[in-house]
């Protein structure tokens, strides 16, 4: 059944977009009610923060989709066997499930995959609303001579472009049958989307509260940038582990397969453009290749954790960005615990989803720290630590 289904079937596209609009109406109504009487800038700030929160949830649900092997629960895109929901495709799903009960297509997996698509469409609608609001406010400010917005409307415009690109990679994830490089890029696209939204949320919040960035020394600011870059690299490596199902290549800690340097094939493990489980020559990837994927991620984790905790200690010792410093220390510990759980407890689903969520949260906190600070000769006194962006009731 999967082989006869066209990979792209745009027939249900309009109905999927309608579902996305209906999903987005809830958050939009909540923002309108909670911010009655507020300025348009304040409403845009609230919408941006809420969209950031919902996008983080979407990243978590995407991890759940991947980790439950639901990525091919519907073998076509954007719908499910040409329908807008698994209800309309129940006959096709039942036939595929009967033919392969433990295969990629089951009723449960189809619902997980489609709910992920519905939520992604809803987030896209919210970003469209953000973009439209930013341009309207920019135009009104130019007409009235009022102060400009804290950020150019090109920020949400680029974010909208990025979420459309994410949609394209989501489609390729399905149509290219979980191609590891595409799935990893899709994960990184979600992380970049979080960073884009976080910058906008922080800048709008500071504008609404009349706050200035925290002054950091050049060394501390550089350490924040380095930590962010290292976390980004580690997320790529972690995505490569997950998409190649290499988590269980090492099931002991701190050694791997009883050795500090197990047998590894780096050429196979980091051959990028290939199908899942295969090499470019059509042969299967070896266990040594999977071990190389896993162990590189583990070795990199030692460096990343040391840098994260070092940055957290440096910020906390100076009384700067104290909230962010505490979050960095806690999230580093969460990543260590969940990473070890994945290895020694056979990759439990909760730990695996939390591990992805912790990585995404690290990106948000590091971006929050960078957007809340700047380089200056004299660091800001400890009396004014940065706070988390909040939406008032």
C-alpha positions as CSV (number, residue, x, y, z in Angstrom):
1,X,0.0,0.0,0.0
2,X,2.8,2.4,0.9
3,X,4.5,1.7,-2.5
4,X,1.4,2.7,-4.5
5,X,0.7,5.9,-2.5
6,X,2.1,9.1,-4.2
7,X,4.7,10.8,-2.0
8,X,3.1,14.2,-2.6
9,X,-0.7,14.6,-2.6
10,X,-1.7,18.2,-2.2
11,X,-5.5,17.4,-2.2
12,X,-5.9,17.9,1.6
13,X,-3.7,21.0,1.8
14,X,-6.5,23.5,2.2
15,X,-8.1,21.5,5.0
16,X,-4.8,21.2,6.8
17,X,-4.3,24.9,6.6
18,X,-7.8,25.4,8.1
19,X,-6.9,23.1,11.0
20,X,-3.7,25.1,11.5
21,X,-5.8,28.3,11.6
22,X,-8.3,26.8,14.1
23,X,-5.4,25.7,16.3
24,X,-3.8,29.2,16.2
25,X,-7.1,30.9,17.1
26,X,-6.9,29.6,20.6
27,X,-3.5,31.3,21.5
28,X,-4.5,34.4,19.5
29,X,-7.7,34.7,21.5
30,X,-5.9,34.1,24.7
31,X,-3.4,36.9,23.9
32,X,-6.2,39.3,23.0
33,X,-8.1,38.6,26.2
34,X,-5.1,38.7,28.5
35,X,-3.8,41.9,27.0
36,X,-7.0,44.0,26.6
37,X,-6.1,47.7,26.8
38,X,-2.4,47.0,26.2
39,X,-0.4,48.7,23.5
40,X,0.1,46.9,20.2
41,X,3.8,46.6,21.0
42,X,2.9,44.8,24.2
43,X,0.5,42.5,22.4
44,X,3.2,41.6,19.9
45,X,5.6,40.9,22.8
46,X,3.1,38.6,24.4
47,X,2.4,36.8,21.1
48,X,6.1,36.4,20.5
49,X,6.8,34.8,23.9
50,X,3.8,32.5,23.6
51,X,4.9,31.4,20.1
52,X,8.3,30.7,21.5
53,X,6.8,28.5,24.2
54,X,4.6,26.6,21.7
55,X,7.5,26.1,19.3
56,X,9.5,24.6,22.1
57,X,6.6,22.2,22.7
58,X,6.5,21.4,19.0
59,X,10.2,20.5,19.1
60,X,9.5,18.2,22.0
61,X,6.6,16.6,20.1
62,X,8.8,16.2,17.1
63,X,11.3,14.3,19.2
64,X,8.5,12.1,20.4
65,X,7.4,11.5,16.8
66,X,10.9,10.5,15.8
67,X,11.6,8.3,18.9
68,X,8.3,6.4,18.6
69,X,9.2,5.6,14.9
70,X,6.1,7.6,13.8
71,X,7.9,9.7,11.2
72,X,6.4,7.5,8.4
73,X,3.1,6.9,10.1
74,X,1.6,8.6,7.0
75,X,3.8,7.8,4.0
76,X,2.8,10.8,2.0
77,X,2.7,14.6,2.5
78,X,1.0,16.8,3.6
79,X,-1.9,14.6,4.5
80,X,-2.3,10.9,5.2
81,X,-3.0,8.8,2.2
82,X,-4.5,11.9,0.5
83,X,-6.8,12.7,3.5
84,X,-6.6,15.5,6.0
85,X,-6.6,13.1,8.9
86,X,-6.1,9.4,9.7
87,X,-9.9,9.0,10.0
88,X,-10.2,9.4,6.2
89,X,-7.3,7.0,5.7
90,X,-8.4,4.2,8.1
91,X,-8.8,1.6,5.4
92,X,-5.4,2.2,3.9
93,X,-3.8,2.4,7.4
94,X,-5.5,-0.9,8.4
95,X,-4.3,-2.6,5.3
96,X,-0.7,-1.4,5.8
97,X,-0.9,-2.4,9.5
98,X,-2.3,-5.9,8.7
99,X,0.5,-6.4,6.2
100,X,3.2,-5.3,8.6
101,X,1.9,-5.1,12.2
102,X,5.2,-3.7,13.6
103,X,5.9,-1.6,10.5
104,X,6.1,2.2,10.1
105,X,2.3,2.6,9.4
106,X,-0.1,1.9,12.2
107,X,-3.2,3.8,13.4
108,X,-1.3,5.1,16.5
109,X,1.8,6.2,14.5
110,X,-0.4,7.9,11.9
111,X,-2.1,10.0,14.6
112,X,1.2,11.0,16.1
113,X,2.6,12.1,12.8
114,X,-0.5,14.0,11.8
115,X,-0.8,15.8,15.2
116,X,2.8,16.9,14.7
117,X,1.8,18.4,11.3
118,X,-1.2,20.1,12.8
119,X,0.8,21.7,15.5
120,X,3.5,22.8,13.1
121,X,0.8,24.4,10.9
122,X,-0.6,26.2,13.9
123,X,2.8,27.6,14.8
124,X,3.2,28.7,11.2
125,X,-0.1,30.7,11.5
126,X,1.1,32.4,14.7
127,X,4.3,33.4,13.0
128,X,2.3,34.8,10.1
129,X,0.3,36.8,12.7
130,X,3.6,38.1,14.3
131,X,4.9,39.2,10.9
132,X,1.7,41.0,9.9
133,X,1.5,42.7,13.3
134,X,5.1,43.9,13.1
135,X,4.7,45.4,9.6
136,X,1.4,47.1,10.6
137,X,3.0,48.6,13.6
138,X,6.0,49.7,11.6
139,X,3.8,51.5,9.1
140,X,1.7,53.2,11.9
141,X,4.9,54.3,13.6
142,X,6.2,55.9,10.4
143,X,3.0,57.7,9.9
144,X,2.6,59.1,13.4
145,X,6.3,59.7,14.1
146,X,6.1,57.4,17.1
147,X,9.3,55.5,18.3
148,X,10.3,52.6,16.2
149,X,9.9,49.0,17.3
150,X,12.8,47.4,19.2
151,X,13.3,45.1,16.2
152,X,12.9,45.5,12.5
153,X,9.9,43.7,11.0
154,X,12.3,41.8,8.9
155,X,13.1,39.6,11.9
156,X,9.6,38.0,12.0
157,X,9.6,38.0,8.2
158,X,12.8,36.0,8.1
159,X,11.4,33.8,10.9
160,X,8.3,33.1,8.6
161,X,10.6,32.2,5.7
162,X,12.5,29.9,8.1
163,X,9.4,28.1,9.3
164,X,8.4,27.5,5.6
165,X,11.8,26.0,5.0
166,X,11.2,23.8,8.0
167,X,8.0,22.7,6.4
168,X,9.9,21.7,3.3
169,X,12.4,19.7,5.3
170,X,9.5,18.1,7.1
171,X,8.1,17.0,3.8
172,X,11.5,15.6,2.7
173,X,11.8,13.7,6.0
174,X,8.7,11.7,4.9
175,X,9.3,11.5,1.2
176,X,13.0,10.6,1.5
177,X,12.1,7.8,4.0
178,X,13.9,9.2,7.1
179,X,17.1,10.1,5.2
180,X,19.5,10.7,8.2
181,X,21.0,14.0,6.8
182,X,17.5,15.4,6.1
183,X,16.1,14.4,9.5
184,X,19.2,16.0,11.3
185,X,18.8,19.2,9.2
186,X,15.1,19.2,10.2
187,X,16.0,19.0,13.9
188,X,18.6,21.8,13.5
189,X,16.0,23.9,11.7
190,X,13.7,23.6,14.7
191,X,16.6,24.7,17.0
192,X,17.4,27.7,14.8
193,X,13.7,28.6,14.8
194,X,13.8,28.6,18.6
195,X,16.8,30.9,18.6
196,X,15.1,33.4,16.2
197,X,12.0,33.6,18.3
198,X,14.0,33.9,21.5
199,X,15.9,36.9,20.3
200,X,12.6,38.6,19.4
201,X,11.0,37.7,22.7
202,X,13.9,39.1,24.7
203,X,14.1,42.3,22.7
204,X,10.4,43.0,22.9
205,X,10.4,42.2,26.6
206,X,13.3,44.6,27.3
207,X,11.6,47.3,25.3
208,X,8.3,46.8,27.2
209,X,10.1,47.0,30.5
210,X,12.5,49.8,29.6
211,X,15.5,47.7,30.4
212,X,19.0,47.8,28.9
213,X,21.3,44.9,28.1
214,X,23.7,43.6,30.9
215,X,27.3,44.7,30.4
216,X,29.8,41.8,30.3
217,X,33.5,41.6,29.9
218,X,34.8,40.6,26.4
219,X,36.0,37.3,27.8
220,X,32.7,36.4,29.4
221,X,30.8,37.4,26.3
222,X,33.2,35.3,24.1
223,X,32.6,32.4,26.5
224,X,28.8,32.7,25.9
225,X,29.3,32.7,22.1
226,X,31.7,29.7,22.3
227,X,29.2,27.8,24.5
228,X,26.4,28.5,22.1
229,X,28.5,27.3,19.1
230,X,29.6,24.1,20.9
231,X,26.0,23.3,21.9
232,X,25.0,23.7,18.3
233,X,27.7,21.3,17.2
234,X,26.7,18.8,19.9
235,X,23.0,19.0,18.9
236,X,24.1,18.1,15.3
237,X,26.1,15.1,16.6
238,X,23.2,14.1,18.9
239,X,20.8,14.3,16.0
240,X,23.1,12.2,13.9
241,X,23.1,9.6,16.7
242,X,19.4,9.5,17.0
243,X,18.6,9.5,13.2
244,X,21.1,6.6,12.7
245,X,19.7,4.7,15.8
246,X,23.2,4.6,17.2
247,X,22.3,5.2,20.8
248,X,22.7,1.6,21.9
249,X,26.0,1.1,20.1
250,X,27.5,1.7,23.6
251,X,25.5,0.4,26.5
252,X,28.1,1.0,29.3
253,X,29.6,4.1,30.9
254,X,32.2,5.5,31.1
255,X,33.7,2.9,28.8
256,X,32.1,1.6,25.6
257,X,31.9,-2.1,24.9
258,X,34.4,-2.6,27.8
259,X,37.0,-0.3,26.2
260,X,38.1,3.3,26.5
261,X,38.6,3.3,22.7
262,X,36.3,0.7,21.1
263,X,36.6,-0.4,17.5
264,X,35.2,2.5,15.3
265,X,34.9,3.2,11.6
266,X,34.7,7.0,11.3
267,X,34.6,6.9,7.5
268,X,31.4,4.9,7.6
269,X,29.9,6.7,10.6
270,X,30.3,10.1,9.1
271,X,29.4,9.3,5.5
272,X,26.7,12.0,5.3
273,X,24.6,11.6,2.2
274,X,23.2,8.1,2.4
275,X,20.0,6.2,3.2
276,X,19.1,5.1,6.7
277,X,21.3,2.1,7.7
278,X,23.1,2.0,4.4
279,X,26.3,3.3,2.8
280,X,26.6,5.0,-0.5
281,X,27.8,1.7,-2.2
282,X,24.5,0.0,-1.1
283,X,26.0,-2.0,1.7
284,X,24.8,-1.8,5.3
285,X,26.7,0.4,7.8
286,X,28.8,-1.6,10.2
287,X,28.5,-1.7,14.0
288,X,31.9,-0.1,14.1
289,X,30.4,2.8,12.1
290,X,27.5,3.2,14.5
291,X,30.0,3.0,17.4
292,X,32.0,5.9,15.9
293,X,28.8,8.0,15.7
294,X,27.9,7.3,19.3
295,X,31.3,7.8,20.8
296,X,32.1,11.1,19.1
297,X,28.9,12.5,20.6
298,X,29.9,11.2,24.0
299,X,33.4,12.6,23.9
300,X,32.1,16.0,22.7
301,X,29.6,16.0,25.6
302,X,32.5,16.1,28.1
303,X,33.8,19.3,26.6
304,X,30.4,20.9,26.2
305,X,29.4,20.2,29.8
306,X,32.6,21.7,31.1
307,X,32.2,24.8,29.1
308,X,28.5,25.2,30.0
309,X,29.2,24.8,33.7
310,X,32.2,27.1,33.4
311,X,30.1,29.9,31.9
312,X,27.4,29.4,34.5
313,X,30.0,29.6,37.3
314,X,31.6,32.8,35.7
315,X,28.2,34.5,35.4
316,X,27.0,33.6,38.9
317,X,30.3,34.5,40.6
318,X,30.0,38.0,39.1
319,X,26.3,38.3,39.9
320,X,25.4,38.8,36.2
321,X,22.6,37.0,34.3
322,X,22.0,35.0,37.5
323,X,18.8,33.5,36.3
324,X,20.4,32.3,33.1
325,X,23.4,31.0,35.0
326,X,21.2,28.8,37.2
327,X,19.3,27.5,34.2
328,X,22.6,26.6,32.4
329,X,23.9,24.7,35.4
330,X,20.6,22.8,35.9
331,X,20.2,22.0,32.2
332,X,23.7,20.7,32.0
333,X,22.9,18.4,34.9
334,X,19.7,17.3,33.1
335,X,21.6,16.5,29.9
336,X,24.1,14.4,31.9
337,X,21.5,12.4,33.7
338,X,19.2,11.8,30.6
339,X,22.2,11.0,28.4
340,X,23.4,8.4,30.9
341,X,19.9,7.0,31.2
342,X,19.7,6.6,27.4
343,X,22.9,4.5,27.5
344,X,22.5,2.3,30.6
345,X,18.7,2.0,30.6
346,X,18.2,1.0,27.0
347,X,17.0,4.4,25.6
348,X,13.8,4.9,27.6
349,X,11.3,7.2,25.8
350,X,10.9,9.7,28.6
351,X,14.7,10.1,29.0
352,X,15.2,10.4,25.2
353,X,12.5,13.1,24.8
354,X,13.9,15.0,27.8
355,X,17.4,14.8,26.4
356,X,16.2,16.5,23.2
357,X,14.2,19.0,25.3
358,X,17.2,19.8,27.4
359,X,19.3,20.5,24.3
360,X,16.6,22.8,22.9
361,X,16.3,24.5,26.3
362,X,20.1,25.1,26.4
363,X,19.8,26.9,23.0
364,X,17.0,29.1,24.3
365,X,18.9,30.0,27.5
366,X,22.1,30.7,25.7
367,X,20.3,32.8,23.1
368,X,18.4,34.6,26.0
369,X,21.8,35.3,27.6
370,X,23.3,36.7,24.4
371,X,20.3,38.8,23.6
372,X,20.3,40.2,27.1
373,X,24.0,41.2,27.2
374,X,26.6,43.2,25.4
375,X,30.3,43.9,25.7
376,X,31.3,46.8,27.9
377,X,34.4,48.0,29.8
378,X,32.7,47.8,33.2
379,X,30.3,44.9,33.9
380,X,26.9,45.7,35.2
381,X,26.5,45.6,39.0
382,X,25.0,42.5,40.5
383,X,21.9,44.5,41.7
384,X,20.2,44.2,38.3
385,X,20.3,40.6,37.1
386,X,18.4,39.8,33.9
387,X,15.0,38.2,34.3
388,X,13.2,35.8,32.1
389,X,10.8,37.2,29.6
390,X,7.3,37.2,31.1
391,X,3.8,37.7,29.7
392,X,1.7,39.6,32.2
393,X,-1.7,38.4,33.2
